[in-house]
């Protein structure tokens, strides 16, 4: 980035890791194109399916959330990133709701995280 007089501007962005879940959203009955664009398992029944997406800090929390998700029921772990704190799961709507709820409750009640409400669409 440059100023009008040709000087360069240096921008430093910094994130301060809190202990929080900043996004917990469930997409019910997504269209097949959403699965394909996200690189998720296309071998599913789209009418009974859902995608759960979460973001959390510190980002390593995604490892714990992944474990809770797969142990909560018949969940496919689509994406878990310990560097960005993003988790994407898929499965039947009821299974995804259960997994996201169990993750949010555990992080809030047992780990003392600040959690956002679970949203659905």
C-alpha positions as CSV (number, residue, x, y, z in Angstrom):
1,X,0.0,0.0,0.0
2,X,1.3,3.4,-0.8
3,X,0.5,7.0,0.3
4,X,0.0,9.7,-2.3
5,X,3.6,10.9,-2.0
6,X,5.0,7.4,-2.8
7,X,5.7,6.3,0.8
8,X,4.7,2.8,1.7
9,X,2.4,2.2,4.5
10,X,3.0,-0.8,6.7
11,X,-0.1,-2.4,8.2
12,X,0.3,-5.0,11.0
13,X,-2.7,-7.1,11.8
14,X,-2.8,-9.0,15.0
15,X,-5.3,-11.3,16.5
16,X,-5.6,-11.7,20.2
17,X,-6.6,-15.3,21.0
18,X,-9.5,-15.3,23.3
19,X,-11.3,-18.4,24.3
20,X,-14.5,-18.1,22.2
21,X,-16.7,-19.7,19.6
22,X,-17.5,-16.9,17.1
23,X,-19.6,-18.8,14.6
24,X,-21.8,-21.9,15.0
25,X,-24.1,-22.2,12.0
26,X,-26.2,-25.0,10.6
27,X,-27.2,-25.1,6.9
28,X,-30.1,-27.4,6.5
29,X,-30.7,-29.1,3.2
30,X,-27.9,-27.3,1.2
31,X,-27.9,-27.7,-2.6
32,X,-25.4,-30.2,-4.1
33,X,-23.3,-27.3,-5.6
34,X,-22.5,-26.1,-2.0
35,X,-21.0,-29.5,-1.2
36,X,-19.0,-29.6,-4.5
37,X,-17.6,-26.1,-4.1
38,X,-16.5,-26.9,-0.5
39,X,-14.9,-30.2,-1.5
40,X,-17.2,-32.2,0.7
41,X,-18.5,-35.7,0.3
42,X,-21.0,-35.7,-2.6
43,X,-22.2,-39.3,-1.8
44,X,-25.0,-38.2,0.5
45,X,-28.8,-37.8,0.6
46,X,-29.1,-34.0,0.1
47,X,-32.7,-33.9,1.3
48,X,-31.9,-35.0,4.8
49,X,-28.5,-33.4,5.0
50,X,-26.9,-30.5,6.7
51,X,-23.6,-28.7,6.9
52,X,-22.4,-27.3,10.3
53,X,-19.7,-24.7,10.3
54,X,-17.9,-23.3,13.3
55,X,-15.0,-20.9,14.0
56,X,-13.2,-20.7,17.3
57,X,-10.2,-19.3,19.0
58,X,-7.6,-20.3,19.9
59,X,-7.6,-22.1,16.6
60,X,-6.3,-25.4,18.1
61,X,-9.7,-25.7,19.7
62,X,-10.9,-27.1,16.3
63,X,-9.1,-30.3,17.3
64,X,-11.2,-30.7,20.4
65,X,-14.4,-29.8,18.6
66,X,-13.6,-32.3,15.8
67,X,-13.3,-35.1,18.4
68,X,-16.6,-34.1,20.1
69,X,-18.4,-33.9,16.7
70,X,-17.3,-37.4,15.5
71,X,-18.1,-39.0,18.9
72,X,-21.5,-37.4,19.1
73,X,-23.0,-39.4,16.2
74,X,-22.9,-40.2,12.6
75,X,-20.9,-37.2,11.4
76,X,-18.6,-36.7,8.5
77,X,-15.7,-34.5,9.3
78,X,-15.4,-32.3,6.2
79,X,-12.7,-29.9,7.3
80,X,-10.9,-29.1,10.5
81,X,-8.1,-26.5,10.6
82,X,-6.1,-26.1,13.7
83,X,-4.4,-23.0,12.2
84,X,-7.6,-21.0,11.4
85,X,-10.0,-22.6,14.0
86,X,-12.5,-23.6,11.3
87,X,-14.6,-26.7,11.5
88,X,-17.0,-28.0,8.9
89,X,-19.1,-31.1,9.5
90,X,-21.8,-32.8,7.5
91,X,-24.5,-35.4,8.1
92,X,-28.2,-35.8,8.7
93,X,-29.8,-32.6,10.0
94,X,-30.5,-34.1,13.5
95,X,-26.9,-35.4,13.8
96,X,-25.3,-32.1,12.8
97,X,-27.6,-30.2,15.3
98,X,-26.6,-32.6,18.0
99,X,-22.9,-32.3,17.3
100,X,-22.9,-28.5,17.1
101,X,-24.9,-28.3,20.3
102,X,-22.6,-30.7,22.2
103,X,-19.5,-28.7,21.0
104,X,-21.0,-25.3,22.1
105,X,-22.2,-26.7,25.4
106,X,-18.9,-28.4,26.3
107,X,-16.8,-25.3,25.3
108,X,-19.1,-23.0,27.4
109,X,-19.8,-25.2,30.4
110,X,-16.5,-27.2,30.8
111,X,-13.9,-25.0,29.2
112,X,-15.3,-21.5,30.1
113,X,-15.4,-20.2,26.5
114,X,-17.5,-17.4,25.4
115,X,-19.9,-18.8,22.9
116,X,-22.2,-17.4,20.3
117,X,-25.8,-18.6,19.7
118,X,-26.2,-21.5,17.3
119,X,-27.9,-20.2,14.1
120,X,-29.8,-22.2,11.5
121,X,-31.0,-21.6,8.0
